[in-house]
């Protein structure tokens, strides 16, 4: 099972040669080899725009996904943005 949740590109300008734009995607999966039979994971994929299949995929357990959510909320607060 794979259920896509959201995806988009980062906010780099397309003309920045040293930092090409990246795609990100978040999905729910239940077929993570090495994670435990049938355990649900949050899959976070990061890859360069136009290089589909060459990025990195992190399989996050619920506790790890929550930790990432807390870190992003803290970073938003640090730059003066409410974390919603």
N, C-alpha and C positions, 0 to 999 in steps of 0.2 A: 504494500500500500504506500502510495506517495500522494500527499495532498499539498498543493502549492498554497501558500498563505499570501505572500506579497513578493514583488521584485521591482527593481528600479536600477538606475545608475547613480554613481556618486556625483559630486558637484564640482569636479575639476572641469576647467575649460577644455574643450576638445583640441585646442591648438597648443596645449602644453606638451612639448616633446618629452620632457623628463618625467612626466606623470600622466600617463595615458588614462582615460576614463575607465572606471571599473563598473561591472555589473555586480549586484548583490541579489540574493534570493533567499527566502525563508520558506521551508516546507516541513511537513510532519512525515516521518517515515517509520516503518516497522520492520524493515529488512536490513538493518545495520549488521554486517558481518562482524563478529567479535564483540558486539554490544550485549548480547544475551538474546536468546530466542524470543521473538515477539515483543521485545521491549520497545516502546515508543521513544523516538528521539526527535529533536528539533535539528533539521539540517540547515546549516548556514553555508551558502556557497558564495565565494568571491572569485571573480575572474575578470580579466581585461576585456573590454568591449571588443567584439569581433573575434575573440579567441575562445569560443564556447568549447568546453570540455578540457581546457588546460588550466583551470583554476584550482582552488582548494575547497574541499568540503569538510566542514566540521560537524560531527554528530554529537550534539549536546544533550546530556541527560537533563531532566527538568531542573534539578538544583543548579547545574552549570548555566542553563539558559536564564534562570532567575538572577544569578550572580552577574551575568552580562547585562541584564536589564537594569540592575542596580548601578552598575558602572556607567552605563550610558546616561541614566538619570542624574548621577553625580556630575558627570561631565557637562550636561546641559545646565545644571545649577551653577557650575563654575563659570560658565560664559554668560550668565544672567538670563537664561531661558528657562521657563517653567517646563518640567518634564511631562506634562499632561497628566 
